[in-house]
Amino acid sequence: MSSDISIHIIGGGIAGLTTAIALRKYGFPVVLFEQSGQFADVGAGVTIGPNASRVLIALGLEEKLAPYARTPRHAGVLHFRTGENISYALRGDNYSAEFGSPFWHIHRADLLKVLVDALSDDAAVELRLNHEVNHVAQSGDKVVSEFSGGVSASCDVLIACDGIKSVIRETLFSNEPPAFTGYVAWRGLVDIDSLPGFEIDPDFALYAGPGKMFARYGVRNQSLINYVAIAMKKDWQAEGWSVRSKVSEVAAEFAGWCEDVQKIIAATPVDHCFKWALHVREPLSGWVKGRVALSGDAAHPMTPFLGLGAGIGIEDGLVLARAFSLSDDWRTALARYEKARIEHAAFAQRESARQGLHLLGKKPAPDAGGDKRLYNEDTLGLYAYDATSVEI
Ligand SMILES: Cc1cc2nc3c(=O)[nH]c(=O)nc-3n(C[C@H](O)[C@H](O)[C@H](O)COP(=O)(O)OP(=O)(O)OC[C@H]3O[C@@H](n4cnc5c(N)ncnc54)[C@H](O)[C@@H]3O)c2cc1C
């Protein structure tokens, strides 16, 4: 397809930025609009599985990510009350050997910085901050986005990467609101120096107890411990989805859990304790309406139990760009993108929900066979997915 097509991306999160980099790899100019005044994500870590690192490496980012990304040497499931190892698996290079690409832990701000830097000096990229889209309409051969403040912009094709609360999804695809999953998550980053004598071993630790889980790993050369603590809750009464939380609230929730969990929670800086109501949306039957396509959480928001939401959005970006490079026109490109991705993402959404029940629910998932090692992102084939070569 001719590279004089104009493609706009709405949303500068992990999915939108990766999509922009992938489109540039195939020679398409992009304009990306982000509502915030800066590119920023929540202050937390993110796991990047081999399925996603494969894409970031294919996009030429391995060297830039190297100072920030760390491959965990081992991963363990630990008893929530005693802290004893229930299972302990060597990771390290095993993922590269098995899936052809590494597993990484990284701070979200570092990942975002590398993605933004990859676009910054490119004359064929426009990054427009402070642009909040509030309406999108298609007429004739254009898509017109209207932004707060009365500005508008038109393009040939628009990729909506505006996250789970996507205005574009609600305007063009489905106005069904995101549903509260019944899980509340607390996230924290704790300075390792505030935990004298604490060893990050195993590198990734998951403690799963009845109705709750706590996962932690190190980021920034193990100088910070990132944790996600999740509990089942009947309702969510706070205003908004992400609110400041008291450290004492998390501590009370995990009272009686093993010493390491309690120590980490207690060391959370008071002004850095937030909680999220985890919401999802049902898989859609289509991601393309005319000249508009959904991507990332706007297309497939999922619970975090497989640690894959961002990774699936990263895959979207490369598959979309490949579809454009292989097709003669935008309509075919969008159709090929949707066909290649929609079932795969819906599978990840469903499996992630099932993993939540498996880890926190009273009943294990039906096929779990009582052995948690048999049911995870490796065994589901999600790490083996290869966005660089998947048939389009
Ligand atoms: C507790 C928790 C832990 C997680 N852990 C992991 C993990 O370890 N690994 C993993 O792969 N995934 C994880 N995820 C999922 C992951 O965070 C998301 O899937 C991912 O961040 C989604 O990226 P995105 O770019 O699609 O959306 P977002 O990150 O939501 O980005 C959307 C962007 O669009 C912008 N935007 C929104 N609306 C507008 C608008 N109207 N106009 C202009 N711009 C707009 C926003 O400001 C934002 O920058 C986790 C999620 C949670 C809740």
The ligand as a Gaussian input file, in Angstrom:
#p B3LYP/6-31G(d) Opt

LIG

0 1
 C       -2.987000      -4.445000      38.316000
 C       -2.605000      -4.643000      36.862000
 C       -1.417000      -5.309000      36.552000
 C       -1.082000      -5.538000      35.202000
 N        0.063000      -6.196000      34.920000
 C        0.376000      -6.459000      33.624000
 C        1.581000      -7.142000      33.312000
 O        2.390000      -7.461000      34.192000
 N        1.837000      -7.432000      31.992000
 C        0.990000      -7.045000      30.999000
 O        1.272000      -7.340000      29.817000
 N       -0.139000      -6.368000      31.276000
 C       -0.464000      -6.059000      32.548000
 N       -1.597000      -5.348000      32.828000
 C       -2.439000      -4.873000      31.719000
 C       -1.815000      -3.639000      31.071000
 O       -1.538000      -2.675000      32.060000
 C       -2.760000      -3.044000      30.013000
 O       -3.257000      -4.082000      29.193000
 C       -2.015000      -2.043000      29.147000
 O       -1.402000      -1.041000      29.923000
 C       -2.992000      -1.405000      28.163000
 O       -2.285000      -0.548000      27.317000
 P       -3.092000       0.364000      26.294000
 O       -2.063000       1.203000      25.624000
 O       -4.003000      -0.458000      25.457000
 O       -4.047000       1.245000      27.194000
 P       -3.675000       2.356000      28.280000
 O       -2.433000       2.042000      28.981000
 O       -4.911000       2.568000      29.077000
 O       -3.383000       3.637000      27.405000
 C       -4.408000       4.348000      26.800000
 C       -3.864000       5.716000      26.473000
 O       -4.876000       6.451000      25.771000
 C       -5.019000       7.708000      26.351000
 N       -6.422000       8.093000      26.153000
 C       -7.499000       7.564000      26.742000
 N       -8.619000       8.177000      26.317000
 C       -8.224000       9.136000      25.428000
 C       -8.911000      10.094000      24.661000
 N      -10.247000      10.212000      24.729000
 N       -8.209000      10.903000      23.838000
 C       -6.843000      10.791000      23.761000
 N       -6.130000       9.904000      24.494000
 C       -6.814000       9.074000      25.313000
 C       -4.668000       7.525000      27.817000
 O       -4.288000       8.735000      28.437000
 C       -3.530000       6.530000      27.719000
 O       -2.295000       7.157000      27.546000
 C       -1.944000      -5.099000      34.164000
 C       -3.114000      -4.401000      34.487000
 C       -3.435000      -4.173000      35.818000
 C       -4.715000      -3.431000      36.129000

